[in-house]
């Protein structure tokens, strides 16, 4: 992980998010290499089990960032129009939540380390969350490296 590039990308993402929402962004790049966004307002159609549409996001920065894209997770109890879309699957439990990975990139080749950043990843996240079924159908796969 290129620490200087990662810190710069985190700062840019934080600045971009401040313009859009009042949630909280926390990060730890020294140990867990994670960015957590609490209070994210999911688009219409998304709800968690208690009925709200605000929830957490987790961005996991790979050791070889930016050569490899980050992984994005949403709370496992989020649903789109009452069901779990194909672009999310259960995978990870940590001390505070159960997380489902969210497929954002059709494949790793869709990530360009020279031009993509956490901001462009977040833009793609917003597109996928706005139409998760359509994105899945268009891509034809989940975008996970196992495909």
N, C-alpha and C positions, 0 to 999 in steps of 0.2 A: 504494500500500500504506500503510495506516495503521500506522506502526511501533509505536505504543503498544499498539494492539489486538493486533497480531501477536505482540509480545513477551509480552503477558499470556496469549494463547492457547497459546504455546509453553510457558510456565511451567506452565500448567494441565495440558497434555498430559504434560509431564515428570513432574509430581507423580502423575498418574494411572498412568503407566507404571511408576513406581517401586514401586507397590503390586502390580503384576502380573508383572513380569519383571526379570531382572538384566542385560539388554542395555544398550547405550550409545546415548544420544541426543546428536547433535551438530547444530549449526545455524549457518548463515551467512546473515544477513538483509541484510547490507550489499552483497554482490556477487552471489552466486548465488541468494539467496532460497530456500534449500533446507534441509530438515530430513532428516537421515539417521539411521535407527535400525538399529543392528547387533545381531545376536544375537536377532532376533525369533523366537519359537517359533511356527511356523505350525501350524494345527490338524491333527488326524489327516487323513490322505489326501494331504497335501502333502509332497513331497520334492524336493530338488535332485539333480542328476546323480550326485553322490557319495554319495547315500543319506541324508543328514541332513535334518532338517526345520527347522533354524534358518537364517535368512538375513536379508539386509538389506531395508529398505524405504526408499524415497525419497519425500519429500513436497515438491512444488514449489509454492511460494507465488506466486500471480500478482501482477503489479504492482498490480492493482486489488482485492486482498484487503481486506476480506472481501466486497466486492460480487460477486466471482467466486470460485468454489470452487477449492481447491487440487487439483492433480493428484497421484495416487498411483501409484508405480511399485514393482514387485517385481523381484527378480533374474530375468533372462530364462530361466535354466535351471530355475526352479521348475516342478513339474508337480503336477497334482491327479489322483490315482488313475492315474498313469502317462501322462497326456496333458495337453496344453495346453488349458485351458478357454477357451470363447469370450470370456470377459470380459477376457482379456489378449491383447495383440498386440505383436510386436517394434516398437520405435520409436526408442530412444535409446541411444547409446553415450557413456560418458564415460571418463575416464582410468583408472578403477578397475573398471568393470563395464558389462555390457550390461543395460539395463533394459527391462521391458515395462510399458506403462501398464495400470492396472487400473481398469476401469469400476466406479464405486461408486454413482453417482447416475444414476437413469433419464434425467435430462436436467438442464440447468442450473437449471430452474425448481424442481427438488427441493431446491435449496440456498437457505436463507433467511439472509441475512447478519445479520439481527437476532437470530436464535435459534440458528443453527449456529455451530460453532467447530471447532478442530482436534480437540477431544475428541469431539464428535458425529461428525465425519468418521471418526475412529479407531474409534468404536463401529460405524459402518456398514462399515468395512473388515473388522472381525472377523466381522460377519454374512455378508458376501460371501465371505470366505475359508472360513467354516464350511460354506457351501453354494453354491459358485460356479455350478454348473450350474443349480440351482433359481432363483437370483437372476436369471440370464440369461434363463431361460425365462419367468419371471414378468414381467420388464420388456419383453421383446420387442425390445430393442435393446441396444447396447453402452454407451450413456450418453455416448459421446463427442460433442463438439459437431458432428461431421461427420454424425451420424445424421439 
